[in-house]
Structures are given as structure tokens and as C-alpha cells.
């Protein structure tokens, strides 16, 4: 059973930075994909960024050039460096892991609030 635990959220001023971490436990496949999603109040959950085990990254358009996803395989930890934050980035951020079979796991989320 895979468990994902996010940390690093908080309150930051517009233009500031935060670094989210996602610690994974359990078996993480070499063919799986990890990523970050977010859900703002009253909105659907949306993809922020993904990282494949091969190192391929993918970003939602609004975060390109501001956010960087990375991972440490030895520590089984996923990161999201967020720079130049603005109010539109306020949301609960969720860590996600999906196996090649399609089985997916979610963390409980960490709140990011950007004050203007």
C-alpha cells in the first residue's frame, strides 16, 4: 500500500516562494508517474505538474516558468518548488502517484494561501 504525505504549505505573500514535499512510503514502481494537483475553493481539482520515473516533466500552462517539480528516488520524496506565487495559486495541493496499471493514490493535501 502506497501512502503519500505532503508538507510545506503555508501562508505566503504574493511574489513569494514555497517548496512542497511529498514523502512516499510503500512500493513505488519504476513505471509510475508522480505529480501535484491542486484544488481551489469552488473549483475542480486540476493538474499542476507531473514527473515520470524517466524524468519527463509536464506543467499546467499557468505555472510554467514559475514552478519546478523534482524528485529524490532514494528518499522517495517528490518536491514542488513554487516561485512568483500569486493569489490564483491559492489552493490545497495534493500529491498523486499513478501506477502503469492505472491504480492511483492521493495524499491528504497541504494548504497554500497567497496573500495579495
N, C-alpha and C positions, 0 to 999 in steps of 0.2 A: 504494500500500500504506500503510495506516494503522499507525502504531506508537504505543503508549501506554507512558509511563514514569512510575511512581509514585515519590513521595518523601515524607518527613515522618514516617514511622513511628518507633516507638521504645518505650522503657520509660517509663511514667508512673505516678504514684501514683493510687490511687482518689480521685475527685473532681477530678482534673486535666484538662488540655486538651491537645489536639494538633490540628494542621492538616495535612491531607494534600493533596498536589498531584499532578496528573496532567498531564504535558506530552504533547500530541499532535502528531504530525508526519504529513504526507501530507494528502490531501484529506478535509476534514470537511464533510459535506453539511449544507445548511440544514434538511433534513427529518429529520436523525438525532437520536438521543437518547443522551446520555451518562449514566453513573451509576457508583455504587460498590456493590460486593458484598463480602461477607466470608465467610471460612470458618474456623471454629474447629476445633480438633483433634477428630477423630471425628464431625464434623457435616457436613451438606451445605452447599454454598455458598448463601448467601441474599442477597437484595436488601437494600441499606441505604437507598439514595436514588437518585432519577433526576432528570435535568434535561433538558427538551426544548429545542430551539432557540428555541421560542416563549416560553420562560421558565417553563413549568409544572413544578412540583416534586412529588415523591412520596416519602414516607418510610415505612419499616417502622415499625410501631407502637412498638416498644421504644426507638426513637431520636428519636421526635417530641418537639420541645421542647428537645432536647439537641444534635442535630446539624443543621448547615446546609450544604446543597450550593449551590455557586455556580460561575460560570464567567466567564472573560475571553476573549471571542471573538478579540480582537486578538492575544492571546498564545497562543491555542489551548490554554488551560490550565483544567482543572477542579479545584475545591477541595472539601474536606470539612472543615468546622470541627466539631470534636468537643469538647463540654464535658461536665462532670459524668460523666466516664468511670468505669465500674465494671468489675469482673472479667469480667462477661458480655460486655464489648466486646472482650475479648482474641481476636484472630483475625488472619489475613492478609487485608488489604484489597486488593481488585482494582479497577482502573479498567476500565470497559466502554464500548464505543461500538457502537451498532447503527444501521445504515442503514435507511431505509424499506423497502428490498428484503429486509431480514432478515439481511443479512450482518453478522456481529458480530466485534468484535476485543476482545482482552483484554490487559491489561498483565501483568507478571510478579508483581505483588503487593508489598506492603510490610507488614512485621510490626508489629502494635500489641500491646503487652503492658501490661496494667494490673495493678499490684500492690496487694494489699489491705493 
